[in-house]
Amino acid sequence: MNKLKEFIEKKMSMSHIYQPVMIKVLLENGGTANKQTIAQTILSYDFSQVEYYEGITNNMVGRILRKNEVVSKDKNIYGLKSFQDLSSSEIQELMLSAIRK
């Protein structure tokens, strides 16, 4: 613990969130994590990327899905139309279909 604590307190670069987030992920996952998990967690902390994808959501994806009457939007909340009418098996089937495309 002493070496890690010393690194965190005295040597760790705070110019970006990468190092502290990676250490946090490793600590939360029993000391190990795959690179995809680490990368996804870093991305979730990168607010410039989140803002970029919010723009994509609103201006591209969301607009097309609204135009095709697949989703609705109320302020910043998107909703899948007729979701409440779907059974859990239909939801699973649709998720698999969407991923395979």
C-alpha positions, 0 to 999 in steps of 0.5 A: 500500500505504501508504494501506491499511496506514495505514487498517488500522493506525490508522483501521479500526474493530474494533468488528466484523469487517466491515471486516477481513473485506472487506479480506481477501476483496478481497486474496484475490481479486485486489483485487475481489469481488462483494457476495455473496462478501463477504457470505457471507465476513462471515457465515462469521465471524459466530459468533452467526449460525453458532450461530443456524443450528446451532440451526435445523439441530438443532431444525428441519431435522435433526429433520425429516430424521431423522424421515423417515429421510433423515439420521442423526446421531452427536453433531454429525455428520450423515450422508446415509443410503445416500450410499455407494450413490449414483453421481456422476450420481445425486448431481448429479441429486439436488443439482439436484432439491433446489435447484429445490424 
